[in-house]
Amino acid sequence: MLLGCASHVGYVGAASAKEPTPGYPEAVIQWGVQRGETCDHIAEVLYGSSRHVGLIQRYNRVACGPGTALAEGLTLVLPAEVTSIPDAKIRSMHPDVRARAAGGAWAPAAPGMPLVANSSVNTLDEGRADIEFVDRTRVLLAPNTLVVIHGTARRTRVSKTPPAAVELADGEVKAALAALRGQSVDVAAGGGGRVSASSRDTVVQRRGERTTVAVFDGKAGVSSGGVSVVVPKDHGTRFSDRAPPARPRPLPPPPEWATADVAPIALAPAGLGVLSASWKPAPGAAGYRVEVARDPELNDLVVREEVKPDVVSFRAEKMPAGAYFLRVRVIDREEYLGVGAVRRFHLVAARVSGGVAPAAREITANPYGIVELTPSPALELALDDGPFGPVPERIDLLQRAPRALRLRERGSAAAERRPDAVTSLPVRYTAVGASIQAARVATAGGHALEARVALDGVAGVDVARRVAPRIVAHLPGGVRSAALTGGERGGALTARIPLPPEATRPGEPLGTSSALARTAAAACSARATSSCRPRRGRRARWCRRRRPRPCWARTSRSCR
């Protein structure tokens, strides 16, 4: 019979002891349970002795007892050979977390620290920890929490009840992803109580002799004092010491967001932004819990605060760019934690380049500047009323000149009509102007028109490359132009245009010559957002075009 059992072992890929199976810390195989098989039989076939029966429970929450047959057709995930690995590890943590092995001394914990049976983890005032077991169950510890790790592979083989993952001595734990194939995660509470959560979000709190359970996903079985109850989603129960659990009751509903709330997408100048939100006061609230995390399950917490009932707003500054999830829960007078109201926020990193000064809700920009963004695959961007597309790394305002940047979450086209579906960030352009002075000067070859141009409003702009200003003069022999150069350290730009002989008659003032009465500088931005006001006539159309064009001005007067 044992040879028959061995024949239905199926290996996952080409796993071996030296090549862990993807998703596991070691090589594993799959075993399909046949009628009448027990943990002892499987251990004898795979590992040569029934004393290795504990390995059957490493990735499977099954009851292994002498002569107890497993369910026919059940698929087990088993180590490919006899190994000894830690039962859990600290996946991530925040400061103020301690750990110790059984009988050892407390020491500072660290991410990746292995945890074996009967190890303890203690989070202090500012501490949080995410513990991941070998079966990928995750348990999250709130501040001021003490738990004891119970390793599944090291429990006695005569156990009739699948062992609990942790024992909660004091504080709060959250049963997160409940592992493989939808199995449950068990938390043992003081006084013999037990919580078995088939859930991605069940919070167990123990304060003194009282244990409170709140279920926000799936369901949880709660046992104490010989009585068991099933707590459905958005319900809770509690028990004290060895007393039976109370009848499950609805949890407080989520608070309502304030109507004048902020947009879900904002810029983060220099990579740091602001998250803020407000909500309406909830009837019967004794306080609120505010949490900010980087993941939609709110396991990777960066902020957790409990505030008084008269506090109905939240603001976090200097937050690194990225996606965040903000959740607010009501705490009622019986200390039950309520269903959360969740909002998603995006902070898009925006950098200063060429005179652009981004703020959280708008951009004040030089028309020759460049907006530099950090692309996010979760967002789409549109210029003005144009189509949405991926967020670009840079937007050249000289070429595109948008009046607004519109941002939305990717895939939200169907919900675009919602007021909060699209965030519009206006672009406000600063004024750019030029003051021109012209004079006739003698040169070795005759005379020339010398122009001096002082630009205003181009701080931080590479004038030579981005503006490339030129001076234009209408002379008797035709229109001539020359590039304006210089301007180092804020000095004036200069250019010389040779004058034809007929333009240099003695005694004629420069300013009255019809040939020299007009000059132009391309430094004046000709778009509607600049301060350039051209003269009436055919050249007035130049200022309505997208690209910068010369604007005409009287000699020695400001082109504004």
C-alpha positions as CSV (number, residue, x, y, z in Angstrom):
1,M,0.0,0.0,0.0
2,L,2.8,2.4,0.7
3,L,4.3,1.9,-2.7
4,G,0.9,2.7,-4.2
5,C,0.8,6.0,-2.2
6,A,4.3,6.9,-3.5
7,S,3.2,6.5,-7.1
8,H,1.0,9.6,-7.0
9,V,3.6,12.1,-5.8
10,G,3.8,14.9,-8.3
11,Y,6.8,17.3,-8.4
12,V,6.4,21.0,-8.9
13,G,8.8,21.8,-11.8
14,A,12.3,20.4,-11.4
15,A,12.6,21.4,-7.8
16,S,15.4,20.0,-5.7
17,A,17.0,20.7,-2.3
18,K,19.4,23.2,-4.1
19,E,16.7,24.8,-6.2
20,P,13.7,26.1,-4.2
21,T,10.3,26.0,-5.9
22,P,9.3,29.5,-6.9
23,G,7.2,31.1,-4.1
24,Y,8.7,28.8,-1.4
25,P,11.8,28.8,0.7
26,E,12.7,25.2,-0.3
27,A,11.9,22.6,-2.9
28,V,8.3,21.3,-2.5
29,I,6.1,18.6,-4.0
30,Q,2.4,18.1,-4.3
31,W,0.7,15.1,-2.8
32,G,-2.9,14.0,-3.6
33,V,-4.5,12.3,-0.6
34,Q,-6.1,9.0,-1.3
35,R,-8.7,7.2,0.8
36,G,-7.6,6.2,4.3
37,E,-4.2,8.0,4.2
38,T,-2.9,9.5,7.4
39,C,-0.1,11.9,8.2
40,D,1.9,9.0,9.6
41,H,1.6,7.0,6.3
42,I,2.7,10.0,4.2
43,A,5.7,10.8,6.4
44,E,6.8,7.2,6.3
45,V,6.6,7.1,2.5
46,L,8.3,10.5,1.8
47,Y,10.7,10.8,4.7
48,G,11.3,7.3,5.9
49,S,9.8,7.7,9.4
50,S,6.6,8.8,11.0
51,R,8.6,11.0,13.4
52,H,8.8,13.5,10.6
53,V,5.0,13.9,10.6
54,G,5.4,17.6,11.6
55,L,6.6,18.4,8.1
56,I,3.1,17.6,6.8
57,Q,1.8,20.7,8.7
58,R,4.5,23.1,7.5
59,Y,2.4,24.3,4.5
60,N,-0.9,22.7,5.4
61,R,-3.3,23.4,8.2
62,V,-4.4,19.9,8.8
63,A,-5.0,17.9,12.0
64,C,-2.5,15.0,12.3
65,G,-3.5,12.4,14.9
66,P,-2.8,8.7,15.3
67,G,-5.0,6.8,12.9
68,T,-6.8,10.0,11.8
69,A,-7.5,9.8,8.0
70,L,-7.1,12.9,5.9
71,A,-9.8,14.0,3.5
72,E,-9.7,12.1,0.3
73,G,-8.7,14.3,-2.7
74,L,-7.0,16.9,-0.6
75,T,-3.8,18.3,-2.3
76,L,-0.9,18.8,0.1
77,V,2.2,20.9,-0.4
78,L,5.1,19.1,1.2
79,P,8.9,19.6,1.6
80,A,10.7,17.5,-1.0
81,E,13.0,16.2,1.7
82,V,13.6,16.5,5.4
83,T,14.7,20.0,6.2
84,S,14.8,22.4,9.1
85,I,13.9,26.0,8.3
86,P,12.6,28.9,10.5
87,D,8.8,28.9,11.1
88,A,8.5,32.6,10.3
89,K,10.5,35.7,9.6
90,I,10.1,39.5,10.2
91,R,9.2,40.6,6.7
92,S,9.4,44.3,7.5
93,M,9.3,46.5,10.6
94,H,9.5,50.1,11.9
95,P,11.7,51.2,14.8
96,D,11.2,50.0,18.4
97,V,10.8,46.3,17.8
98,R,12.4,43.6,19.9
99,A,12.6,39.8,19.6
100,R,14.0,36.9,21.6
101,A,14.3,33.2,21.2
102,A,12.7,30.8,23.7
103,G,14.6,31.4,27.0
104,G,16.8,34.0,25.5
105,A,17.2,37.7,26.1
106,W,15.5,40.6,24.3
107,A,17.4,42.1,21.5
108,P,16.6,44.7,18.7
109,A,14.8,43.0,15.8
110,A,15.8,43.5,12.1
111,P,14.0,42.9,8.8
112,G,14.6,39.3,7.6
113,M,15.2,38.0,11.1
114,P,14.2,34.3,11.4
115,L,11.7,33.2,14.0
116,V,11.5,29.7,15.3
117,A,9.0,28.1,17.7
118,N,8.3,29.9,20.9
119,S,10.1,33.0,19.8
120,S,8.6,36.3,21.0
121,V,8.2,39.6,19.2
122,N,7.5,42.9,21.1
123,T,6.6,46.2,19.4
124,L,7.1,49.3,21.6
125,D,5.5,52.7,21.5
126,E,6.5,53.6,17.9
127,G,7.0,50.0,16.6
128,R,5.2,48.0,14.0
129,A,6.1,44.6,12.5
130,D,5.0,42.4,9.6
131,I,5.6,38.7,10.4
132,E,5.4,36.2,7.5
133,F,5.1,32.5,8.1
134,V,6.5,29.7,5.8
135,D,2.9,29.1,4.5
136,R,2.8,32.9,3.5
137,T,0.4,33.8,6.2
138,R,1.1,37.3,7.4
139,V,0.4,38.7,10.9
140,L,0.8,42.5,11.5
141,L,1.6,43.8,14.9
142,A,0.5,47.2,16.1
143,P,2.5,49.3,18.6
144,N,2.8,48.0,22.1
145,T,2.0,44.4,21.1
146,L,3.6,41.1,22.5
147,V,3.2,37.9,20.6
148,V,4.7,34.4,20.9
149,I,5.4,32.4,17.7
150,H,4.1,28.8,17.5
151,G,5.8,26.8,14.8
152,T,3.6,24.4,12.9
153,A,6.3,22.0,12.1
154,R,7.4,21.5,15.7
155,R,4.1,20.7,17.3
156,T,3.5,17.2,18.7
157,R,2.2,14.8,16.1
158,V,-0.7,13.8,18.4
159,S,-2.2,17.3,18.2
160,K,-5.9,17.1,17.3
161,T,-6.2,20.8,16.6
162,P,-4.2,22.7,14.0
163,P,-1.8,24.9,16.0
164,A,-2.3,28.6,16.3
165,A,0.2,30.8,14.4
166,V,0.7,33.2,17.2
167,E,-0.3,33.8,20.8
168,L,-1.4,37.3,21.6
169,A,-0.3,38.3,25.1
170,D,-1.2,42.0,24.8
171,G,-1.8,44.6,22.1
172,E,-3.2,44.2,18.6
173,V,-2.5,42.0,15.6
174,K,-4.0,41.9,12.2
175,A,-4.4,38.6,10.3
176,A,-3.6,39.6,6.7
177,L,-3.4,37.3,3.7
178,A,-4.4,33.9,5.1
179,A,-2.0,31.9,3.1
180,L,-2.4,29.1,0.7
181,R,-5.7,28.0,-0.9
182,G,-7.8,30.3,1.3
183,Q,-6.8,28.6,4.6
184,S,-7.3,30.4,7.9
185,V,-4.8,31.9,10.3
186,D,-5.2,31.2,14.0
187,V,-4.5,33.6,16.9
188,A,-4.5,32.3,20.5
189,A,-5.6,34.8,23.1
190,G,-5.0,34.6,26.9
191,G,-7.4,32.6,28.9
192,G,-7.8,29.9,26.3
193,G,-9.6,32.0,23.7
194,R,-8.9,31.4,20.0
195,V,-9.6,33.3,16.8
196,S,-9.5,31.4,13.4
197,A,-9.7,34.0,10.6
198,S,-10.4,33.1,7.0
199,S,-9.8,36.7,6.1
200,R,-7.3,39.2,4.7
201,D,-8.3,41.8,7.4
202,T,-9.3,40.7,10.9
203,V,-8.0,42.7,13.8
204,V,-7.6,41.1,17.2
205,Q,-7.1,43.4,20.2
206,R,-6.2,42.3,23.7
207,R,-6.2,44.8,26.6
208,G,-6.0,43.3,30.0
209,E,-8.3,40.3,30.2
210,R,-10.6,41.5,27.3
211,T,-10.2,40.4,23.7
212,T,-12.0,42.2,20.9
213,V,-12.3,40.9,17.4
214,A,-13.3,43.0,14.3
215,V,-13.7,41.3,10.9
216,F,-13.4,43.5,7.8
217,D,-13.0,40.7,5.2
218,G,-14.2,37.1,5.0
219,K,-15.2,35.6,8.4
220,A,-13.6,34.5,11.6
221,G,-14.5,31.8,14.2
222,V,-14.1,32.9,17.8
223,S,-14.0,30.4,20.6
224,S,-13.8,31.0,24.4
225,G,-15.3,29.3,27.5
226,G,-16.5,26.3,25.5
227,V,-18.6,28.5,23.1
228,S,-17.9,29.3,19.5
229,V,-19.4,32.0,17.3
230,V,-18.8,32.9,13.6
231,V,-18.2,36.5,13.0
232,P,-19.1,37.7,9.5
233,K,-17.7,40.6,7.5
234,D,-18.1,44.0,9.1
235,H,-19.1,42.5,12.5
236,G,-17.3,42.1,15.8
237,T,-17.3,40.3,19.1
238,R,-15.5,40.3,22.4
239,F,-14.8,38.0,25.4
240,S,-13.1,38.4,28.7
241,D,-10.8,35.7,30.2
242,R,-12.7,32.4,29.8
243,A,-16.1,33.8,29.3
244,P,-18.1,33.0,26.1
245,P,-17.8,35.5,23.3
246,A,-20.6,38.0,22.9
247,R,-23.1,37.8,20.1
248,P,-21.5,39.3,16.9
249,R,-22.7,42.9,16.4
250,P,-22.3,45.3,13.4
251,L,-19.2,47.5,13.4
252,P,-19.4,51.3,13.2
253,P,-20.0,52.4,9.6
254,P,-17.3,54.3,7.7
255,P,-17.2,58.1,8.2
256,E,-18.3,60.3,5.3
257,W,-15.7,62.4,3.5
258,A,-16.1,66.1,3.6
259,T,-17.6,67.5,0.4
260,A,-14.9,70.1,0.0
261,D,-12.1,67.5,0.0
262,V,-8.8,67.8,-1.9
263,A,-8.0,66.3,-5.3
264,P,-6.6,62.7,-5.2
265,I,-3.6,63.7,-7.4
266,A,-1.1,66.4,-6.5
267,L,2.5,67.4,-7.4
268,A,5.4,66.8,-5.1
269,P,7.9,69.5,-5.7
270,A,11.5,68.2,-5.1
271,G,9.9,64.8,-4.6
272,L,8.1,65.7,-1.4
273,G,4.4,66.4,-1.2
274,V,1.4,66.8,1.2
275,L,-1.4,64.4,1.9
276,S,-4.6,65.9,3.5
277,A,-8.2,64.9,3.9
278,S,-11.2,65.8,6.1
279,W,-14.3,63.9,7.1
280,K,-17.6,64.7,8.7
281,P,-18.1,64.0,12.4
282,A,-19.6,60.5,13.0
283,P,-22.4,60.1,15.6
284,G,-21.3,58.2,18.7
285,A,-17.6,58.4,17.8
286,A,-15.2,58.2,20.8
287,G,-12.3,58.8,18.4
288,Y,-10.9,58.0,15.0
289,R,-8.0,55.9,13.7
290,V,-6.1,57.3,10.7
291,E,-3.8,55.1,8.7
292,V,-1.7,55.8,5.6
293,A,-0.1,52.9,3.7
294,R,1.6,52.2,0.4
295,D,-0.5,49.2,-0.5
296,P,-4.3,48.8,-1.0
297,E,-4.5,46.2,1.8
298,L,-2.9,48.8,4.2
299,N,-0.3,46.4,5.4
300,D,2.7,48.5,4.6
301,L,1.8,51.3,7.0
302,V,3.7,54.6,7.1
303,V,1.3,56.5,9.4
304,R,-1.1,55.3,12.1
305,E,-2.7,57.8,14.5
306,E,-5.6,57.7,16.9
307,V,-7.2,61.1,17.4
308,K,-10.0,62.5,19.6
309,P,-13.6,62.8,18.3
310,D,-13.3,66.5,17.7
311,V,-10.4,66.0,15.2
312,V,-11.9,65.6,11.7
313,S,-9.0,66.4,9.4
314,F,-5.5,65.0,8.7
315,R,-2.4,66.4,7.0
316,A,0.9,64.8,6.4
317,E,3.8,66.8,5.0
318,K,7.1,65.9,3.3
319,M,5.7,62.6,2.0
320,P,7.8,61.0,-0.7
321,A,6.3,60.8,-4.2
322,G,4.2,57.7,-4.9
323,A,0.8,56.2,-4.4
324,Y,-0.8,56.2,-0.9
325,F,-4.0,54.8,0.6
326,L,-5.6,56.8,3.4
327,R,-8.1,55.0,5.7
328,V,-10.2,56.5,8.5
329,R,-12.1,54.3,11.0
330,V,-14.4,55.2,13.8
331,I,-13.7,54.0,17.3
332,D,-17.0,53.8,19.2
333,R,-17.6,54.1,22.9
334,E,-17.3,50.3,23.3
335,E,-13.9,50.5,21.7
336,Y,-15.0,48.6,18.6
337,L,-13.0,49.6,15.5
338,G,-15.2,50.6,12.6
339,V,-15.3,49.9,8.9
340,G,-12.8,52.1,7.1
341,A,-13.4,54.9,4.6
342,V,-10.5,54.6,2.1
343,R,-9.2,57.0,-0.4
344,R,-6.3,56.7,-2.8
345,F,-3.8,59.5,-3.4
346,H,-1.0,60.0,-5.9
347,L,1.9,62.4,-5.4
348,V,3.7,63.0,-8.7
349,A,7.3,64.1,-8.4
350,A,7.9,67.4,-10.2
351,R,11.3,69.1,-10.6
352,V,12.3,72.6,-11.3
353,S,13.9,73.2,-14.7
354,G,14.3,76.4,-16.6
355,G,12.4,78.7,-14.3
356,V,9.4,76.4,-13.5
357,A,8.1,76.5,-9.9
358,P,5.7,73.7,-9.3
359,A,3.3,73.7,-6.3
360,A,1.0,71.0,-5.1
361,R,-2.1,72.3,-7.1
362,E,-0.6,74.4,-9.9
363,I,2.5,75.3,-11.9
364,T,3.8,78.8,-12.2
365,A,6.1,78.6,-15.2
366,N,8.3,80.7,-17.5
367,P,7.1,80.2,-21.1
368,Y,10.6,79.0,-22.0
369,G,10.7,76.4,-19.2
370,I,10.5,72.6,-19.0
371,V,8.2,70.7,-16.6
372,E,10.0,67.5,-15.5
373,L,7.8,64.7,-14.0
374,T,8.4,61.2,-12.7
375,P,6.2,58.9,-14.8
376,S,3.8,56.6,-12.9
377,P,2.3,53.6,-14.6
378,A,-0.9,54.1,-12.5
379,L,-1.6,57.5,-14.0
380,E,-2.4,59.2,-17.3
381,L,-1.9,62.8,-18.4
382,A,-3.5,65.1,-21.0
383,L,-2.6,68.6,-22.0
384,D,-5.6,70.9,-22.1
385,D,-8.4,69.1,-23.8
386,G,-6.2,66.6,-25.6
387,P,-6.2,62.8,-25.3
388,F,-4.9,61.0,-22.2
389,G,-1.7,59.1,-22.4
390,P,1.3,57.9,-20.3
391,V,2.8,60.6,-18.0
392,P,5.8,62.0,-19.9
393,E,9.2,62.6,-18.3
394,R,9.2,66.2,-19.5
395,I,6.9,68.8,-21.1
396,D,8.5,71.5,-23.1
397,L,6.5,74.6,-22.5
398,L,8.2,76.4,-25.5
399,Q,6.7,73.8,-27.9
400,R,3.5,72.8,-26.2
401,A,2.4,75.8,-24.1
402,P,-0.5,74.0,-22.2
403,R,-2.9,76.0,-20.1
404,A,-3.5,73.0,-17.8
405,L,-2.2,69.5,-17.1
406,R,-5.0,67.0,-16.5
407,L,-4.3,63.8,-14.6
408,R,-6.3,60.7,-13.8
409,E,-5.8,57.1,-12.7
410,R,-5.2,54.8,-15.6
411,G,-8.3,52.9,-16.6
412,S,-10.7,55.5,-15.2
413,A,-12.0,56.7,-18.6
414,A,-15.5,55.4,-17.8
415,A,-15.6,57.4,-14.6
416,E,-14.3,60.6,-16.2
417,R,-17.5,62.5,-15.6
418,R,-17.2,62.2,-11.9
419,P,-16.0,65.5,-10.4
420,D,-13.0,63.8,-8.7
421,A,-12.0,61.5,-11.5
422,V,-9.7,64.0,-13.2
423,T,-7.4,66.4,-11.4
424,S,-6.7,69.6,-13.4
425,L,-3.5,71.5,-12.6
426,P,-3.5,75.0,-14.1
427,V,-0.3,76.3,-15.7
428,R,0.3,80.0,-15.1
429,Y,2.9,81.7,-17.2
430,T,5.2,84.5,-15.9
431,A,5.7,87.7,-18.0
432,V,8.7,87.9,-20.3
433,G,9.8,91.3,-21.7
434,A,12.7,93.2,-23.3
435,S,13.9,96.7,-23.2
436,I,15.7,97.8,-26.3
437,Q,18.2,100.7,-26.9
438,A,19.6,101.4,-30.4
439,A,22.4,103.8,-31.5
440,R,24.4,104.4,-34.7
441,V,28.1,103.8,-34.2
442,A,31.1,104.2,-36.4
443,T,33.0,101.2,-37.4
444,A,36.1,100.5,-39.5
445,G,33.9,99.9,-42.6
446,G,31.4,102.7,-42.1
447,H,28.5,102.7,-39.6
448,A,26.5,100.1,-37.9
449,L,23.3,99.9,-35.8
450,E,24.2,98.8,-32.3
451,A,21.4,97.4,-30.2
452,R,21.4,96.6,-26.5
453,V,18.6,94.5,-25.2
454,A,17.8,93.8,-21.5
455,L,15.6,90.8,-20.9
456,D,13.2,90.6,-18.0
457,G,11.6,87.5,-16.5
458,V,14.1,84.8,-17.8
459,A,15.8,83.9,-14.6
460,G,16.9,80.3,-14.6
461,V,16.4,80.0,-18.4
462,D,19.3,79.1,-20.8
463,V,18.7,82.2,-23.0
464,A,21.1,81.3,-25.7
465,R,19.7,77.8,-26.3
466,R,16.0,78.2,-25.3
467,V,15.3,81.8,-26.5
468,A,18.0,82.4,-29.1
469,P,17.1,86.1,-29.4
470,R,17.7,88.1,-32.6
471,I,17.4,91.8,-33.5
472,V,15.6,92.7,-36.7
473,A,16.0,96.1,-38.5
474,H,14.1,97.4,-41.6
475,L,16.7,99.2,-43.7
476,P,16.5,100.9,-47.1
477,G,18.3,97.9,-48.6
478,G,15.9,95.4,-47.0
479,V,15.3,93.6,-43.6
480,R,18.4,92.5,-41.8
481,S,18.9,90.6,-38.6
482,A,21.6,89.6,-36.2
483,A,21.9,87.3,-33.2
484,L,21.9,88.8,-29.8
485,T,24.9,87.6,-27.7
486,G,26.3,88.1,-24.3
487,G,24.1,88.6,-21.3
488,E,26.4,86.8,-18.9
489,R,25.5,87.2,-15.2
490,G,22.4,89.2,-16.1
491,G,24.1,91.7,-18.4
492,A,22.6,93.2,-21.6
493,L,22.5,91.3,-24.9
494,T,24.2,93.1,-27.8
495,A,24.2,92.9,-31.6
496,R,25.5,95.1,-34.5
497,I,24.0,95.4,-38.0
498,P,26.0,97.2,-40.7
499,L,24.2,100.2,-42.1
500,P,24.0,100.9,-45.8
501,P,25.4,104.3,-47.0
502,E,21.9,105.8,-47.6
503,A,21.0,105.1,-44.0
504,T,23.9,107.2,-42.7
505,R,23.2,110.7,-44.0
506,P,24.8,113.3,-41.7
507,G,22.6,115.3,-39.5
508,E,19.6,112.9,-39.5
509,P,18.8,111.7,-36.0
510,L,18.5,107.9,-35.7
511,G,15.2,108.0,-34.0
512,T,13.5,109.9,-36.9
513,S,14.7,107.7,-39.7
514,S,11.9,105.7,-41.1
515,A,14.3,103.0,-41.9
516,L,15.5,102.6,-38.4
517,A,12.5,103.7,-36.3
518,R,11.5,100.1,-35.7
519,T,13.5,97.2,-34.1
520,A,12.4,93.8,-32.8
521,A,13.7,91.3,-30.4
522,A,12.7,87.6,-30.4
523,A,13.2,87.7,-26.7
524,C,9.7,89.0,-26.3
525,S,7.4,86.0,-26.1
526,A,4.8,86.4,-28.7
527,R,2.2,84.0,-27.3
528,A,-0.9,85.4,-25.6
529,T,0.4,84.6,-22.1
530,S,3.4,86.9,-22.4
531,S,3.5,90.6,-21.8
532,C,4.4,91.4,-25.4
533,R,1.9,93.8,-27.0
534,P,2.6,94.3,-30.7
535,R,1.5,97.2,-32.8
536,R,-1.6,97.1,-34.8
537,G,-1.5,95.8,-38.3
538,R,-0.4,92.7,-40.1
539,R,2.4,91.9,-37.7
540,A,-0.1,91.8,-34.8
541,R,-1.0,88.2,-35.9
542,W,2.5,87.1,-34.9
543,C,1.7,87.3,-31.2
544,R,-1.2,84.9,-31.5
545,R,0.8,82.1,-32.8
546,R,2.1,79.3,-30.5
547,R,5.8,79.8,-31.0
548,P,7.6,82.9,-29.9
549,R,7.8,85.6,-32.6
550,P,9.3,89.1,-32.7
551,C,7.2,91.9,-31.4
552,W,7.7,95.4,-32.8
553,A,8.5,98.4,-30.6
554,R,9.7,101.9,-30.9
555,T,13.5,102.3,-30.6
556,S,14.6,102.8,-27.0
557,R,11.2,101.9,-25.6
558,S,10.2,98.8,-23.6
559,C,8.7,96.0,-25.6
560,R,5.8,95.2,-23.2
